[in-house]
């Protein structure tokens, strides 16, 4: 049997001299001959996929059914299918990104028994068509069940995913002698014990050393964005190879990539807001082929990205905990002798981390409101909920998912609708408080890591309870003579400051007034705006900054707090306005009036108009005071809150294009509605301009 497995390994690698890594054969043997349940904790690059594909090949030759692979790494499906094909295995996927035709073909092949393995996302195990109509048909004949990234099962882990909770209940309904393989590279004793308590006493643990001998770890203390940008621009080209720079937000990915490109460094942003999966795949492939120097990425470039010769991983901002850092920095140096891992710690990092902790679970009042609406309406689609509860659409979806995996669940999905069940529900406050306390403690240990004088790799290994933890001999503390310079060119710092102050944010016009014709009627009882009317839309505009961005956004924030904007913002606003390419340049300016701070934007508007040498007109008036827009959390409530809020001074003439000024832009609804009112009065073009964008994406 071992010789057969070894032959399969050599076929997969294309190397006739390949041998098993420690514990690989033992894992395969446990699955194939002993039908064990295994939790394999091994460092990234050890070869976990080789274990389950070789086990699949052998089990299929013995007449067993297909392997089910549960994985969050759908971006890697193509690589997995190609890898399995080397063994003659046919692997298909079934996921939400596929077309109905693709799903139908996959379903037919699975039910016909013509596939060897099926890769699914964990949400397919819930109240889904796949679970009810496909998985249930083959459950008694599954040859192997694989849980990739198994640390996601444990809410003690650094990357707990609620959908993974479904796996435990699914396995309870499977044959007891079905072999199960759970794999992870990031699980400490607490997580391992939690996984074992959930999967049962049959679970055997195979654990290897986690130390990465190729990594040269270093921490750099640069608190401001300008200093970190300057360091990257000054030193990145001197680092061998290509790699990843991690940032926490979409905005920061775009900032870092854009700044580096101004210095001839081929850097591209990678995040969940990219237009398509094809764009993500194209960027991944460009890095794999060493066609670019770096991807500046959020955690969207996540688990499973495999480039053995990745030369560096740099954290422009810190991750949330030491285990997450180990996982991300461990993407470097898997197949080469030396790679660099650098972590910077910014002054903004703690507030970003606290935001993620605070928003990890829904609030009790949100759950109560949503359950009440579902019950009162005798069932709702997700799209029905937006006009009924003042939560963002993403929050609504998160609450639905959170409640769907609770057991017993207070909601039930039937078709596209969710219904209230008979089960009462109370938010598990003690559990949430415990998890938040854990995450806050993990953050403090990451801060300690950044300033420790211990071996950095040993510190990481200790956090993972690695029994083989030892000094690496390579990090900044073990071998300080080999660390990279932390010096920052002050001229580059000034240029980074200037870059941050000239990074304009596009204000894109909304193309519709609602998500549907019915919602338009509900939202605009006063103004009567239709679902869509291009004659009322505004043009593309710009915002000078993003909130507290290290540039003009900081000066804006100070002015907002003092109820008076500095006139130092006038010249950069004029420069931004002059940078716009106009078909017809506006000849006057107006502004969005505020019922709470009537002089704040008004005074700045008159000063800006004077600098532009145009007239400032008070064309818009407050017709009725409304709650602040920032308290409106979804598109429907944001638009309805402004219905009837403004009136237009009809004594003015409106034959020329106009600049429409507001201090801040987020949802774009204020610009959309005020602009539509001006267009109704005959204004041919409305160009929105703002001092800052408070959108999370900017």
N, C-alpha and C positions, 0 to 999 in steps of 0.2 A: 504493500500500500504506500509506504513512504517513497519508494522509487517512482511509483506512478505520479504521486504528488510533486516530486522533484522535477520530473519531466514536464509537468504542466507549468511549474514555475519558470523553467528555462524557456519554454515556449512563450510565456507572457513577456519575459524580459528580453528575449532575443539573444540571450547570452548562455552558451552551453556550459559555462563555468559557474553559473549562479548557484548559490547555496542558501538554505533557509537562514534568516536571522534567528537569534535566540527567541524561543517560544512560538515561532510561526508553525512549525510542524506539530508541536504539542497542541496548539489551538485547533488546527485542522483535524488532527486525530480525535480530539475530544468531541468535535462536532460530528464527524463522519462515523466513527466506530462506537462511540459511547453515547451519542445523542445528548450531549450535555447542554446546559445553559451556561454560557461563559460571559464574563465581563472582562474585556481585554483593555488594559490601560497601558498604552505604549506611546512613545514620542512620535510626533508627526514625521512621516517619511519611513516609518518602520515597515509598512506594507500591510495595513489592515485589509485593504481591498483585495490584495492577493490571497489572503486567507479565505475570504468568503466566496471569491470566484472559483478558487481551486476546490473548495468544499462543495460548491454548487456543481462543478463539473463531475466530481466523483459521485455525489448523491444522484444526479440525473442519470449517470451510467448504471446506477443500481436500481433505477426504476421509480425513484421518488419524484414528486411534483416540483413546481418551480420555487425559487427563492423569492421571498418578499424583502425588499430593502427599503426601510423607512429612513429618509434623509432630508434635511432642510436644504441640501446643496444642489438645488435643481439647475444652477448655472453650470454644474459639472457633469450633467447627464451625458452630454456628448462624449466627454473624455472617458466616462465609465463604460459606455456602450462600446467604444473603440477598444478599450482595454480588454473587455470580456470577449470581444470578437476574435482576439488572438487565440483564444482557447476554443473557438468554434461555438461560443455561447451566443444565443440570441436574447438580447435584453431590450425591453421596452419600458417606456415611462408612461405614467398616467397622472397628469397634473392640470391645474386650472389654467395654465397658459396655452394649452393645446386647443385647437379648433374642435368642434363637434365631430367633424369627419375623422380627425386624427384619433379622438377618443373612441369612436365607434370601431375603427380598425384595430386599435389596441385591445379593446374589450373582446372582439371576436377572436383574436389570436390567443389571448389569455384563456378564455373559456374553451377554446379548441385544444389547449394543451401544447401549443406549438412554440411557446416561449420558455426560456430557461430561468429568467429572472425578471422581476417587475420592480422598478424604482418609483416610489410614491412619496409625496410630502405627507407629514403627519396629519394635516387637516383632512386628508382623504379617509382617515379612520373614523371620523365623526359621523354626523347625520348627513351622509353624502350618498350620491348615486353609486359611487364605486364600492363603498362599504356594504350597501344593502343589496346590490345586484351583481357584483363581481366577486369581491372578497368572500362573501358568504357562500358562494358557489364552489370555491376551491379550498376553503379553510381546512377541510379534513385531509387534504392531499398536499399541503405545503411541505416542501422538503427542508427548508431552512428559513428562519425568520431573523433578519438582521436589523439592528437598531444602530444607525450611524450617529455619531456625536451624542452618545448616550447621556452625557452630563446634563443635557437639556431636560431629562426626566426629572431631575432633582431641583426643587425650589431652593435648596441650599447652594446650588451651583451658580457660577458667574453668568451663565447664559440660559437660565430657565426659560422654557417656552411652553406656554399653556397647552398648546396642541399635543405636546408629548405626553400629557397626562392620559390621553386616550389609549396609548400603547398598553399600559398596564391592564386596563379593562379588556382590551382585545385579546391579549395573551391569556387571560383567565378563561376565555372561551375556546382556546385552541387545544388540540390534543396534548396531553401531558408529556408524551415522549417526543414531541417535536423539538429538534435542536434550535437553540436561540443563541445568537452572537450579538452582544452589545459592545460597541467600541468607542473609545474616547482617548484623547491625548491630554485632557485637562480635568482630572478629578483627584481631589485630596481625600483623606480618610473619611471626612464627614460626608462628602458626596457619594463615595463608594458605599458606605454603610447605608445611606438613604436609598440608593438604587437597589441594593440587596434587599432591604426591608420591603420595597415595593414589588420587586420581581420574584422574591421568594427564596427560601433556604436552598433550593436546588442550584442557585447561582454560584458558580466557581469563579474565583478571581485569578487572572493571570496578569501580573504587573511587572513591567520592566523599568530600567533606569530612564529618567527623563532629562538628564543633563545633556545639553547640546554643545559638544566639544568644539565645533567650528566657530561658535559665536564669540565675538569680541564686544562685550557690553560696556556702555558708557552712559553717564547722565550729564546733561548740560543745563546749567542754571541761567536761563534768560527769560525774564518774566514778561517783557513786552512783545507784542506781535512784530513790531519793527525790528527789534534785535534778532528775533528768531528768523524772520525773513532774510535779514542781512547775513546771518550765519549760513543759511542754506545757499544763498546766492554766491557767497564767497568760498564755500568749501565743497559743495556737492560734486562739482566736476572733478575734484581730486580724489573722490572715493571710487574705488574700482568697481566696475560692473554697473548693473541696473538694479532698481529696487522700488520699494514702496515708501511713501511718506503718509502717515496716518494723521487725520484731523477729525475733530468731533462733529463738525457741522458741514452741511452742503456749502454754506457761505465761505467757510474757511478753506475748503478744498479749492473753490474757484479762486480765492485770493492768492493762495500759495502757488497754484499752477500758473496763474496769470502773471504773477510777479517773476517767477523763474523764467518764463518764456521771454520776458523783456531782456533777459541776460543770455539769451541764446540756448537755454537749457530746455530740452524737449520734454516738457511736463504737461500732463493732462489730468483734469479732474475726473473722479470716478465716484458716483454716489447714486442713491435711489431715484433721484430726480432726472436722470438721463432719459432721453426721449424713448429709447427702445432697448430691448434685450440684445438686439443686433449691435447696437452701439457699444454696449458693455462688452460683448464678446469680441468686437473689433479691437477695443482698447486692451483687453486681457491678452489677446493674441499678439498685439504690437509689443507689449512688455515681454511676453514669453519669447518672442523672436528677437529681442534686444533692439527693436526699431526705435524705441524711445528710452529716455534716461529714467523716467519715473512716472508712476501713477500716484497722484495725491488723492487719497481715498478715505471715505468713512468706512465703518465696519461692513458696509455693503460689499466690499471686496473681502469676503469673510472666509469662514471655515472651508477648508478644502482646496483653496487656490494653490496650485502645484507648479512651481518653477524651481527645479533643483539647484539652478545656478544663480538664484537671487542673491545679489551682492550686499544689499543693505535693507534694513527696515528702520525708519526714523519716525519717531512720534513728535510731530509739531505741537500736539496737545496730548495730554496723558489719557490712557484708557481708564476704565472705572475701577480696576483692581489688578492685583499682581497676577492672578491666574489668566485674565484676559490678555495682559501684557505678554506673558509667556507664550500664549497661543499665537499672538500676532507677530511678535519678534521672531518666533520659531519658524516663520516662513522663509527666513533667510538662511543660507548656508546648508541646505539639506543635502546637496550633492557636490559641494565644493569644500575645500579645506579651511577657508577663512571667509567670514562675512561679518558685517558690522551691524550692531543694534544700538541705537541711540534714543534715549527718552528725554524730551524737554518737558518742563512743567511751567505752564503759563499762569498768570495771575487770574485769568478767567476760568481756569479749569475746575476749581471747586464749585463755583456757581453752576456751571454746566452739569457737573456730576449730581449736584443736589436737585437740579431740575429733573434729571432722569429718575432719581430715587422717588421724588414726590409724585411723578406722573406714572409710576410703574403699575399702579393698581387704580381701578375706578373708585370714585367716592360714593359713599352710601346714598347721598341724596340723588346722585345721578342714576344709580341702580333703581332706587325706589320710583323715581319719575318715569324711567323707561318701562319698568314692569307695569306701572299703573296705566300708561298709555296703551301698551299692548293688550292688557286685560280689558280696558274700556272700549277698545275698538274691535274686540273679538279677533285679534290677529292683525299683524302689520308686516308689510315688506320693509326692508331697510330704507328704501326711498320714501316711504310713507312717514317715517319717523322724523325726518329733518324739519318739516314745518310744525311738528308737534312738541319737540323738545329742544331747548336751547343749548345743544351740544354740537361740537364739530362732527362732521361726517366720520372722520377717523376715530373719534371718541365713541360714537355710536357703534361702529363696527367692532372696536376693541371690547366694549361692554358686552355686545352680543356674543363674541367669541369667549370671553371670560365666563359668562353665564352658561354657555353651551357645554363647556367641559366640566362644570361643577356637577357633583353627584350626590344626591339626585338633582337634576337641573330644573330651575324654575321656568324654563322655556323649552319649547319643542318646535323644530322646523318641519314644516309640511309643504313641499314644493318650494316656492319662493317666499312663503310667509312664516312668521314666527308667532307661536301661540303661547299663552300662559298655561303652565301646568298646575296641578293641585298642590305642589310642594311650596311651603313657605320658605323664604330665603332670608338669611342674615349674613352680612359681610363678615368674614373671619378676621375680626380686628386684631386678636392676639397674634395670629399667624402673620398678618401684614406688618404689625409692629416688630415682631421678631425678625422678619426678613429685612425690614428697613434698617434695623439696628445692625444686622450682619453686614449689609452693604456699606453702611457708614464706617464700620470697623475695617472692612476691606479697603475702603478708600484711604483711611489713615495709615494702613500698612503700606499702601502704594507710595504715599508721601514719605514714609520712613525709608522705603527702598531708594527713593531719589536722593536721600542724604546719607545713607549708610556707608560706613567704612569697611563693612564686611565684603567678602567676595559676592559680586552681584549674581552670578549664576547659582551660587549656593543659596543665596537668599530666596531666589525664585524656586529652587528645588525644595527648600524647606517648606515653603508655602504649599507646595503640592505633596508634602509628606513623602518625598522620594527617599526610600531607604538607602539609596546609593549616593546621596548628596555629598559632594566634596568640592574643594576649591578648584576653580577652573584654570588658574594660572595665566589667564588672558585678559581679564576685564581691567577697568581703570584702577581698581584697588589692588588686584594681584600683580599687574604689570603696568604701573603708571607711566613708564617711559614710552609705552606704545600707544597711548591714547591720542586722539585727534585734538588739535588746538581748539580752544574755546574762544579765541580772540575774535572780535567782531570789528569789521572795518566801519568806522563812524560815517564815512561818506555813503556807504551802502545803507546805513541806518537812516540817514537823511533822505535817501532816495526811496527807501521803503515807506517812510512817513509820507512822502509826496505821492507815492503810488496809492496808499490807502486813502488819500484825500482827493484822488481823481479817479476813483473807481465808481463810475456812475451805475445806478441800478435802473434797468429798464422797467417802465410802467406800461404793461401791455393792456390794450383795450379789451374789455369784456365783449364777447360777441353775442351774448344773449342776456336777457334780463331775469332769467330764472332757469331752473333745470327742466321745466315743462310748462306748457301753456296754462295748466291748472294752477301751478305754483305762482306763475306771473299774475294771474287774476287774484289769488289770495294775498300776494305781497303788495300789489299796487292798486288798492281800492281807490285811492285818491288820484294818483297820477295816471293810472290806466295804461302803463307801459305794456306792450305786448311781449310775447316770448322772445321775438327777435325783430329788430328794425335798424338796418344799417344806417338810415338817415339820422338816427339819434346817437350813434356811437361816437366816442371820443377818438382822438388820434393817439399814436404812441408818444409817450413822454419819458421823463427821466427824474430820478431822485438823486440828490447829491451824495448821499451816504447811506450806510446802514447803522442801526442803533448801536452806539458804543463800539464802533469798529476800530478804534485806535487812531482814527483820523478825524474828519469833520463830524462824524457821529458823536464823538465825545463832547465837542463844543456845542452841538445841538442839545445833547442831554443836559448840559449845564444851563443853557438858556431856558430850556423847558422848566427846570427846577426853579430858576430865578424869575420866571414869567417875563423874560425879555431876551430876545435873541441878539447875540453879538453882531455888530455890523462887519466883523471880520468874515462873516459868512456871505456878505454881499458879493465881493469879487469872484469867489469860486462859483457862486450861483450864476453870475453873468457869464463866466467862462463856460459853464456847463450848458447854459441856454444857447450860447453862440456855437456850441459844438453840434447842435442838431441840424440835420439837413432839411430845409423847409422847401415845400412847393410854394407856399405863401407864408411869408414871415408875419407873425402876429404884430399888430400895431397898437395893442392895448393889453392891459393885465387886470384880472380880477382875482378874488380869493374866496376861500370857503370860510364863512363867518362861524364864530364859536360862541355859544351861549354862556360858557363857563369862563372863558378867557378872551373877552371881546377884543382886547387891544393887541394880543400876542401876535397873531398872524397879520392883523390889519396894519400895524405899525411897520412890520417887516415888508409887507406888500408895497406900501407907499415908498419905502426906501429903495426897494428893488426896482420898482417902476422908474424912479428918478434916475437910477444908475443905467437903466436900459433906454432912458430918454423916451419913454412912452407914458400914456395916461393910465392911472389906476382908477378903475370905476368900481363902485359898490353895487354890483349888479345882482348879487344874491343877498337875501335877507332871511333871518330866522323866522319862520312862520309859527313854529311850535317847538318848544324845548323837548328833547328826547334824552333817554339814558345814553351815556357814552357808548360809542361804537365798540370800544374794547370789551364791553360786557356782553356783546352779541357774538356767539361762538360759531354759528354756521351761516352759510350763505343766505338762506331764507330769512333768518332773523336779522342779519345785517342789512339786507335790502328793505325788509318791511319796516325796520326801525327808522328809516329815512323817508318813507312814503308820507308826503305832506309836511316834512320838516322844513323845506326851503320854499321860498317864493322868489320870483324874478321881477326886478324893477323894470316894468315895461315902458317907462318913460325914456330909457336910453335907446340909442340906435345900435343894432347888432349885425352890421353887414360885413364886418372884418373878422379875421381869425383872432383868437385870444389865447393868452397864457392863463391857465387856471392854477392858482397856487394854494397848496395846503402845507401845513408843517410836517405831517407824517402820512405815509400810505402803508396800508397792510392788505386789506381785502380788495381794495380798489372800488368798493361800492360807493363811497362818498364822491369820488371823481366821476364814476359812471352815471350816477343819478343827477348830480349838479350839472355835469356836462350835457346830459340829455335835455335838461330843462333849458339850457342856453341854446342848444341846437334847435329846439322847438321854436325859439324866438328868432331864429334865422341866422345864428352864428354858423359860418360855413366850416370852421375847424376849431376844435378845442384841444389845446396841447397841455396835458397835465404836468405840473412840475412840483416837486416836493423837496423839503430839506433832508428828510431821511425816510428810509423804509424800515418798518418794524416787523416785516414778515419774517417768519422763522427760516424761510428758504434763502433769505438775503443776509 
